């Protein structure tokens, strides 16, 4: 009887301790959320114990809000699980037709895209940049003994049989580097850089010094103005995919030297084919036109391989995706998920694959409206509980280490590097941040001071305070999640 009483007392003590921890964390978070700066804000917050699933704190956890780039935790981690960490993209270069003894190719050069978002990127050690990709393609053509091409340079991007961007992306984003979309052939991160000079006088228009790399038929309408020093980059490039007339509006800061902004290449597949054609012509190798094939299922019988470009493994791509919040990588992975799971490489089929995965993981996705894979659309809506529950169940399925190694670490890396200065929470929080106008979020996992692992998601929408004030409050909440025992 005494032994039974002891067990009962122990059970009561455990329940009391758990309830007390929950109460302490909840009251600490409530104090932060009750501040005047958040009076008009929409907030959704959820904190879960990863091992038990217990809800440790919450605030409207089932309220669907815009998460911005926090949505990337779904796209990136699900891609890691379905495609596996060793998955790579391969871009194959080949020629069709016959090669005469005099070196004349009676056929086409075909660049067969796989959707690789990293082709020609400078971010992966040991992989060729854009100029090197171009050089290696041309060299492979020369090595095959081709001296004249009686055909076209075809960029086949049909692997992604969908429009490159989400229909709900904002018009003022589309010409900028972060809204390039995902194509069947991506190259140089789908970016070009515009360089400005003569920006010493506030109110004057800075002149365009140059831009790189060259884009055929590109026209830049410069409507920028110089603003005070320290005001930052407030320039926007207007003009979506296939639009070669770009309008540059807004301001850049006063200063000396050259200032640069980045835009999205209007048609990356054509851009690559055109550059291959241009380089071959420079070397006196005549060719036909640069062309793009968008139609799935086109066959190239008896194609002879020339060279293959293989991407870094998916583990490296996903790690950089989340550290830099790279929209291109996220959108490419979403379409690749669609191809893998639903046999159709489109954003909608990728979203369907995400929902299927959540269903298998037994994550309730009621309230999820997913428009893209990157979080760039303001029409993405998700409850904080869904993200916290996903991270919890993903960690249980794949392990904490497999979850944390692909997320920025607080005080250490990526968009989390500047947080938790002089705090014991530094290095103990792994999360993906998200931000756009009047939107801020953090979703991730925490190794609490007590040693327990906790998953969380915090989403703020429609606040009126400055971003630095909101970020400070979210940092305090994450510290509470870490310190509450």
FIMAR-265523 format. One record per residue (C-alpha): residue number from 0; residue in three letters; x, y, z. Coordinates in pm, whole numbers. Layout:
# FIMAR-265523
REC    k    r    east   north      up
REC  NUM  ALA       X       Y       Z
...
# end
This chain:
# FIMAR-265523
REC    k    r    east   north      up
REC    0  UNK       0       0       0
REC    1  UNK     289     234      88
REC    2  UNK     457     154    -245
REC    3  UNK     136     230    -436
REC    4  UNK      99     563    -252
REC    5  UNK     457     655    -348
REC    6  UNK     382     593    -716
REC    7  UNK      73     810    -694
REC    8  UNK     268    1090    -527
REC    9  UNK     541    1065    -790
REC   10  UNK     283    1083   -1068
REC   11  UNK     123    1389    -910
REC   12  UNK     464    1554    -873
REC   13  UNK     550    1495   -1241
REC   14  UNK     215    1633   -1354
REC   15  UNK     256    1933   -1123
REC   16  UNK     606    2005   -1254
REC   17  UNK     486    1979   -1614
REC   18  UNK     190    2206   -1546
REC   19  UNK     409    2455   -1362
REC   20  UNK     657    2468   -1654
REC   21  UNK     374    2516   -1898
REC   22  UNK     222    2790   -1683
REC   23  UNK     557    2971   -1647
REC   24  UNK     626    2965   -2020
REC   25  UNK     271    3067   -2110
REC   26  UNK     264    3360   -1867
REC   27  UNK     604    3483   -1988
REC   28  UNK     491    3474   -2351
REC   29  UNK     158    3637   -2264
REC   30  UNK     339    3932   -2108
REC   31  UNK     533    3987   -2430
REC   32  UNK     225    3955   -2650
REC   33  UNK      28    4202   -2437
REC   34  UNK     261    4489   -2527
REC   35  UNK     118    4802   -2691
REC   36  UNK     329    4748   -3005
REC   37  UNK     125    4435   -3081
REC   38  UNK    -214    4590   -3011
REC   39  UNK    -328    4564   -3374
REC   40  UNK    -121    4260   -3475
REC   41  UNK    -245    3915   -3570
REC   42  UNK     -45    3653   -3383
REC   43  UNK     -32    3274   -3403
REC   44  UNK     208    3089   -3172
REC   45  UNK     262    2728   -3077
REC   46  UNK     525    2555   -2861
REC   47  UNK     531    2175   -2828
REC   48  UNK     735    1925   -2634
REC   49  UNK     894    1714   -2908
REC   50  UNK     899    1390   -2711
REC   51  UNK     551    1400   -2560
REC   52  UNK     361    1630   -2794
REC   53  UNK     240    1835   -2498
REC   54  UNK     140    2191   -2581
REC   55  UNK     366    2404   -2362
REC   56  UNK     239    2743   -2477
REC   57  UNK       9    2880   -2742
REC   58  UNK    -172    3183   -2874
REC   59  UNK    -435    3124   -3141
REC   60  UNK    -232    2825   -3265
REC   61  UNK    -489    2732   -3531
REC   62  UNK    -513    3082   -3679
REC   63  UNK    -391    3080   -4040
REC   64  UNK    -146    3363   -4109
REC   65  UNK     110    3451   -4376
REC   66  UNK     441    3285   -4276
REC   67  UNK     676    3436   -4540
REC   68  UNK     998    3230   -4562
REC   69  UNK     917    3013   -4260
REC   70  UNK     721    2812   -4515
REC   71  UNK    1057    2689   -4647
REC   72  UNK    1081    2442   -4356
REC   73  UNK     804    2240   -4522
REC   74  UNK     949    2247   -4874
REC   75  UNK    1312    2189   -4778
REC   76  UNK    1279    1922   -4510
REC   77  UNK    1015    1725   -4699
REC   78  UNK    1241    1734   -5006
REC   79  UNK    1526    1599   -4794
REC   80  UNK    1314    1306   -4679
REC   81  UNK    1158    1220   -5016
REC   82  UNK    1446    1289   -5255
REC   83  UNK    1720    1188   -5002
REC   84  UNK    2039    1374   -4921
REC   85  UNK    2246    1224   -5206
REC   86  UNK    2004    1333   -5479
REC   87  UNK    2166    1545   -5753
REC   88  UNK    2044    1727   -6062
REC   89  UNK    2207    1648   -6397
REC   90  UNK    2213    1879   -6701
REC   91  UNK    2307    1686   -7014
REC   92  UNK    2456    1840   -7328
REC   93  UNK    2437    1634   -7647
REC   94  UNK    2410    1661   -8023
REC   95  UNK    2161    1506   -8262
REC   96  UNK    2190    1408   -8627
REC   97  UNK    2507    1313   -8810
REC   98  UNK    2859    1452   -8810
REC   99  UNK    3029    1476   -9149
REC  100  UNK    3399    1411   -9194
REC  101  UNK    3458    1783   -9248
REC  102  UNK    3319    1857   -8899
REC  103  UNK    2975    1975   -9011
REC  104  UNK    2700    1869   -8771
REC  105  UNK    2374    1810   -8952
REC  106  UNK    2172    1833   -8636
REC  107  UNK    2126    2031   -8318
REC  108  UNK    2311    2095   -7995
REC  109  UNK    2068    2011   -7710
REC  110  UNK    2095    2140   -7354
REC  111  UNK    1862    1910   -7160
REC  112  UNK    1757    2076   -6837
REC  113  UNK    1676    1891   -6516
REC  114  UNK    1560    2194   -6317
REC  115  UNK    1896    2228   -6140
REC  116  UNK    1877    2562   -5955
REC  117  UNK    2253    2569   -5898
REC  118  UNK    2394    2539   -6251
REC  119  UNK    2663    2804   -6292
REC  120  UNK    2633    2919   -5930
REC  121  UNK    2941    3039   -5746
REC  122  UNK    2814    2910   -5410
REC  123  UNK    2928    2547   -5429
REC  124  UNK    3296    2468   -5412
REC  125  UNK    3430    2260   -5698
REC  126  UNK    3135    2335   -5926
REC  127  UNK    3180    2553   -6239
REC  128  UNK    3049    2909   -6243
REC  129  UNK    2855    3051   -6537
REC  130  UNK    3162    3140   -6744
REC  131  UNK    3312    2797   -6679
REC  132  UNK    2988    2619   -6770
REC  133  UNK    2983    2811   -7096
REC  134  UNK    3348    2736   -7164
REC  135  UNK    3309    2365   -7091
REC  136  UNK    3005    2332   -7317
REC  137  UNK    3190    2496   -7605
REC  138  UNK    3504    2291   -7538
REC  139  UNK    3303    1967   -7547
REC  140  UNK    3164    2068   -7887
REC  141  UNK    3513    2138   -8018
REC  142  UNK    3646    1813   -7870
REC  143  UNK    3380    1623   -8065
REC  144  UNK    3531    1764   -8386
REC  145  UNK    3235    1988   -8466
REC  146  UNK    3339    2289   -8675
REC  147  UNK    3000    2393   -8815
REC  148  UNK    2646    2337   -8687
REC  149  UNK    2378    2307   -8951
REC  150  UNK    2107    2324   -8687
REC  151  UNK    2005    2505   -8370
REC  152  UNK    2127    2544   -8013
REC  153  UNK    1824    2410   -7825
REC  154  UNK    1767    2469   -7455
REC  155  UNK    1511    2208   -7352
REC  156  UNK    1349    2321   -7028
REC  157  UNK    1040    2102   -7060
REC  158  UNK    1116    1904   -6743
REC  159  UNK     930    2177   -6553
REC  160  UNK     604    2191   -6744
REC  161  UNK     464    2496   -6569
REC  162  UNK     500    2874   -6566
REC  163  UNK     824    2964   -6383
REC  164  UNK     663    3186   -6116
REC  165  UNK     367    3156   -5883
REC  166  UNK      58    3340   -6016
REC  167  UNK      17    3520   -5682
REC  168  UNK     362    3678   -5661
REC  169  UNK     348    4057   -5644
REC  170  UNK     427    4257   -5956
REC  171  UNK     686    4475   -5781
REC  172  UNK     886    4160   -5694
REC  173  UNK     907    3994   -6034
REC  174  UNK    1200    4180   -6188
REC  175  UNK    1418    4136   -5880
REC  176  UNK    1667    3855   -5818
REC  177  UNK    1467    3693   -5538
REC  178  UNK    1162    3641   -5763
REC  179  UNK    1327    3483   -6067
REC  180  UNK    1112    3171   -6046
REC  181  UNK    1225    2816   -6123
REC  182  UNK    1276    2708   -6483
REC  183  UNK    1364    2377   -6643
REC  184  UNK    1705    2535   -6707
REC  185  UNK    1834    2778   -6445
REC  186  UNK    2178    2935   -6472
REC  187  UNK    2384    3187   -6274
REC  188  UNK    2111    3179   -6006
REC  189  UNK    1891    3341   -6278
REC  190  UNK    2046    3676   -6185
REC  191  UNK    2222    3968   -6345
REC  192  UNK    2381    4265   -6168
REC  193  UNK    2335    4634   -6255
REC  194  UNK    2610    4874   -6148
REC  195  UNK    2541    5244   -6078
REC  196  UNK    2779    5539   -6054
REC  197  UNK    2746    5918   -6001
REC  198  UNK    2549    5897   -5677
REC  199  UNK    2707    6175   -5474
REC  200  UNK    2415    6419   -5494
REC  201  UNK    2086    6348   -5318
REC  202  UNK    1790    6382   -5552
REC  203  UNK    1991    6323   -5870
REC  204  UNK    1953    6021   -6094
REC  205  UNK    2252    5783   -6074
REC  206  UNK    2383    5662   -6407
REC  207  UNK    2405    5298   -6507
REC  208  UNK    2772    5210   -6543
REC  209  UNK    2719    4858   -6675
REC  210  UNK    2541    4531   -6614
REC  211  UNK    2660    4169   -6617
REC  212  UNK    2616    3918   -6766
REC  213  UNK    2496    4036   -7105
REC  214  UNK    2128    3964   -7176
REC  215  UNK    2017    3984   -7541
REC  216  UNK    1752    4250   -7616
REC  217  UNK    1745    4381   -7258
REC  218  UNK    1632    4744   -7220
REC  219  UNK    1671    4921   -6885
REC  220  UNK    1461    5227   -6804
REC  221  UNK    1642    5400   -6518
REC  222  UNK    1407    5603   -6295
REC  223  UNK    1612    5579   -5976
REC  224  UNK    1697    5866   -5745
REC  225  UNK    1979    5910   -5494
REC  226  UNK    1866    5921   -5130
REC  227  UNK    2060    6007   -4815
REC  228  UNK    2361    5796   -4720
REC  229  UNK    2271    5494   -4511
REC  230  UNK    1915    5459   -4644
REC  231  UNK    2000    5128   -4808
REC  232  UNK    1883    4959   -5124
REC  233  UNK    1524    5068   -5196
REC  234  UNK    1540    5000   -5569
REC  235  UNK    1291    4775   -5746
REC  236  UNK    1307    4633   -6096
REC  237  UNK     969    4595   -6265
REC  238  UNK     915    4342   -6541
REC  239  UNK     833    3972   -6518
REC  240  UNK     941    3659   -6708
REC  241  UNK     991    3699   -7085
REC  242  UNK     973    4079   -7044
REC  243  UNK    1294    4239   -7174
REC  244  UNK    1195    4597   -7098
REC  245  UNK    1276    4656   -6732
REC  246  UNK    1182    4965   -6533
REC  247  UNK    1404    5052   -6234
REC  248  UNK    1237    5268   -5969
REC  249  UNK    1301    5374   -5610
REC  250  UNK    1621    5494   -5444
REC  251  UNK    1977    5394   -5366
REC  252  UNK    2193    5562   -5102
REC  253  UNK    2432    5848   -5168
REC  254  UNK    2799    5762   -5155
REC  255  UNK    3121    5719   -5348
REC  256  UNK    3209    5434   -5578
REC  257  UNK    2979    5189   -5750
REC  258  UNK    2650    5057   -5608
REC  259  UNK    2487    4740   -5741
REC  260  UNK    2145    4577   -5745
REC  261  UNK    2040    4239   -5883
REC  262  UNK    1765    4156   -6129
REC  263  UNK    1605    3837   -6259
REC  264  UNK    1702    3712   -6606
REC  265  UNK    1387    3728   -6826
REC  266  UNK    1433    3381   -6982
REC  267  UNK    1724    3176   -6840
REC  268  UNK    1695    2883   -7089
REC  269  UNK    1716    3116   -7388
REC  270  UNK    1987    3317   -7213
REC  271  UNK    2209    3007   -7187
REC  272  UNK    2141    2890   -7544
REC  273  UNK    2215    3240   -7676
REC  274  UNK    2546    3258   -7489
REC  275  UNK    2652    2917   -7621
REC  276  UNK    2566    3032   -7974
REC  277  UNK    2751    3361   -7921
REC  278  UNK    3065    3190   -7791
REC  279  UNK    3068    2938   -8076
REC  280  UNK    3031    3218   -8331
REC  281  UNK    3316    3404   -8165
REC  282  UNK    3531    3095   -8226
REC  283  UNK    3423    3093   -8596
REC  284  UNK    3192    2794   -8549
REC  285  UNK    2877    2879   -8742
REC  286  UNK    2544    2780   -8591
REC  287  UNK    2172    2819   -8643
REC  288  UNK    1947    3005   -8402
REC  289  UNK    1927    2976   -8025
REC  290  UNK    1592    2815   -7941
REC  291  UNK    1397    2694   -7638
REC  292  UNK    1175    2387   -7619
REC  293  UNK     898    2420   -7360
REC  294  UNK     686    2123   -7471
REC  295  UNK     723    1801   -7266
REC  296  UNK     791    1475   -7441
REC  297  UNK    1004    1595   -7731
REC  298  UNK    1241    1320   -7837
REC  299  UNK    1599    1351   -7955
REC  300  UNK    1668    1011   -8116
REC  301  UNK    2025     885   -8129
REC  302  UNK    2154    1187   -7937
REC  303  UNK    2528    1171   -7873
REC  304  UNK    2636    1288   -7526
REC  305  UNK    2895    1563   -7499
REC  306  UNK    2915    1665   -7133
REC  307  UNK    2707    1641   -6814
REC  308  UNK    2692    1892   -6531
REC  309  UNK    2599    1740   -6195
REC  310  UNK    2488    1954   -5903
REC  311  UNK    2609    1937   -5547
REC  312  UNK    2412    1685   -5337
REC  313  UNK    2070    1787   -5210
REC  314  UNK    2201    1808   -4854
REC  315  UNK    2428    2099   -4958
REC  316  UNK    2150    2266   -5158
REC  317  UNK    1899    2249   -4871
REC  318  UNK    2150    2374   -4617
REC  319  UNK    2226    2679   -4831
REC  320  UNK    1858    2723   -4917
REC  321  UNK    1770    2778   -4552
REC  322  UNK    2084    2966   -4451
REC  323  UNK    2033    3223   -4728
REC  324  UNK    1654    3189   -4763
REC  325  UNK    1702    3116   -5133
REC  326  UNK    1367    3134   -5315
REC  327  UNK    1497    2984   -5640
REC  328  UNK    1614    2666   -5466
REC  329  UNK    1284    2629   -5281
REC  330  UNK    1075    2669   -5596
REC  331  UNK    1292    2422   -5789
REC  332  UNK    1261    2166   -5509
REC  333  UNK     883    2209   -5496
REC  334  UNK     854    2129   -5868
REC  335  UNK    1098    1840   -5831
REC  336  UNK     878    1700   -5553
REC  337  UNK     584    1721   -5793
REC  338  UNK     782    1523   -6051
REC  339  UNK     894    1261   -5800
REC  340  UNK     562    1207   -5623
REC  341  UNK     299    1308   -5881
REC  342  UNK     499    1266   -6206
REC  343  UNK     432    1625   -6302
REC  344  UNK     693    1893   -6231
REC  345  UNK     470    2186   -6145
REC  346  UNK     417    2399   -5838
REC  347  UNK      65    2265   -5788
REC  348  UNK     180    1903   -5804
REC  349  UNK     461    1989   -5563
REC  350  UNK     209    2134   -5321
REC  351  UNK       4    1817   -5360
REC  352  UNK     315    1616   -5272
REC  353  UNK     366    1829   -4960
REC  354  UNK       8    1767   -4850
REC  355  UNK      46    1394   -4911
REC  356  UNK     360    1388   -4696
REC  357  UNK     186    1579   -4415
REC  358  UNK    -102    1333   -4429
REC  359  UNK     137    1036   -4395
REC  360  UNK     312    1212   -4106
REC  361  UNK     -32    1258   -3946
REC  362  UNK      -2    1635   -3943
REC  363  UNK    -341    1803   -3973
REC  364  UNK    -309    2050   -4259
REC  365  UNK    -647    2216   -4218
REC  366  UNK    -591    2588   -4260
REC  367  UNK    -293    2546   -4494
REC  368  UNK    -311    2744   -4817
REC  369  UNK      17    2697   -5001
REC  370  UNK      80    2903   -5315
REC  371  UNK     453    2838   -5361
REC  372  UNK     751    2665   -5204
REC  373  UNK     946    2970   -5087
REC  374  UNK     691    3176   -4894
REC  375  UNK     719    3473   -5130
REC  376  UNK     345    3482   -5197
REC  377  UNK     139    3692   -4956
REC  378  UNK    -142    3443   -5017
REC  379  UNK      34    3164   -4830
REC  380  UNK    -148    3093   -4504
REC  381  UNK     -57    2844   -4234
REC  382  UNK    -138    2797   -3864
REC  383  UNK     159    2805   -3627
REC  384  UNK      47    2472   -3479
REC  385  UNK      85    2303   -3818
REC  386  UNK     449    2414   -3851
REC  387  UNK     533    2327   -3488
REC  388  UNK     364    1988   -3519
REC  389  UNK     538    1918   -3849
REC  390  UNK     879    2000   -3699
REC  391  UNK     803    1782   -3396
REC  392  UNK     695    1480   -3598
REC  393  UNK     971    1528   -3855
REC  394  UNK    1229    1528   -3574
REC  395  UNK    1077    1211   -3424
REC  396  UNK    1082    1040   -3764
REC  397  UNK    1424    1151   -3888
REC  398  UNK    1608    1251   -3572
REC  399  UNK    1692    1584   -3412
REC  400  UNK    2033    1601   -3578
REC  401  UNK    1881    1547   -3923
REC  402  UNK    1642    1835   -3851
REC  403  UNK    1876    2089   -3698
REC  404  UNK    2162    2055   -3947
REC  405  UNK    1950    2209   -4222
REC  406  UNK    1827    2508   -4020
REC  407  UNK    2009    2832   -3929
REC  408  UNK    2145    2823   -3573
REC  409  UNK    2074    3111   -3337
REC  410  UNK    2383    3326   -3275
REC  411  UNK    2581    3116   -3522
REC  412  UNK    2460    3104   -3882
REC  413  UNK    2235    3239   -4154
REC  414  UNK    1947    3470   -4074
REC  415  UNK    1971    3365   -3706
REC  416  UNK    2332    3477   -3661
REC  417  UNK    2256    3819   -3512
REC  418  UNK    2024    3685   -3239
REC  419  UNK    2093    3586   -2876
REC  420  UNK    2403    3798   -2827
REC  421  UNK    2543    3736   -2476
REC  422  UNK    2258    3494   -2406
REC  423  UNK    2282    3131   -2297
REC  424  UNK    2022    3059   -2567
REC  425  UNK    2291    3120   -2831
REC  426  UNK    2355    2796   -3017
REC  427  UNK    2046    2632   -2868
REC  428  UNK    1783    2754   -3116
REC  429  UNK    1754    2636   -3478
REC  430  UNK    1493    2812   -3688
REC  431  UNK    1392    2944   -4027
REC  432  UNK    1296    3308   -4023
REC  433  UNK    1051    3480   -4255
REC  434  UNK     978    3843   -4330
REC  435  UNK     799    4065   -4577
REC  436  UNK     603    4387   -4533
REC  437  UNK     417    4364   -4198
REC  438  UNK     501    3994   -4169
REC  439  UNK     760    3825   -3948
REC  440  UNK     795    3465   -3837
REC  441  UNK    1029    3207   -3685
REC  442  UNK     975    2831   -3694
REC  443  UNK    1215    2573   -3559
REC  444  UNK    1335    2370   -3261
REC  445  UNK    1497    2456   -2928
REC  446  UNK    1712    2257   -2690
REC  447  UNK    1581    2400   -2365
REC  448  UNK    1796    2473   -2062
REC  449  UNK    1631    2170   -1899
REC  450  UNK    1762    1949   -2182
REC  451  UNK    1419    1896   -2335
REC  452  UNK    1366    1950   -2706
REC  453  UNK    1083    2180   -2811
REC  454  UNK     938    2269   -3150
REC  455  UNK     780    2606   -3211
REC  456  UNK     637    2848   -3462
REC  457  UNK     573    3219   -3411
REC  458  UNK     393    3423   -3679
REC  459  UNK     315    3796   -3656
REC  460  UNK     108    3972   -3924
REC  461  UNK     -26    4327   -3965
REC  462  UNK     178    4488   -3689
REC  463  UNK     238    4862   -3679
REC  464  UNK     574    4872   -3497
REC  465  UNK     914    4881   -3667
REC  466  UNK    1069    4551   -3769
REC  467  UNK    1352    4580   -3516
REC  468  UNK    1096    4610   -3235
REC  469  UNK     904    4305   -3356
REC  470  UNK    1223    4105   -3402
REC  471  UNK    1328    4191   -3046
REC  472  UNK     997    4062   -2910
REC  473  UNK    1024    3741   -3108
REC  474  UNK    1378    3694   -2979
REC  475  UNK    1246    3733   -2623
REC  476  UNK     983    3469   -2690
REC  477  UNK    1246    3226   -2819
REC  478  UNK    1454    3296   -2507
REC  479  UNK    1147    3214   -2299
REC  480  UNK    1103    2886   -2484
REC  481  UNK    1465    2805   -2409
REC  482  UNK    1478    2908   -2044
REC  483  UNK    1138    2793   -1908
REC  484  UNK    1194    2469   -1717
# end
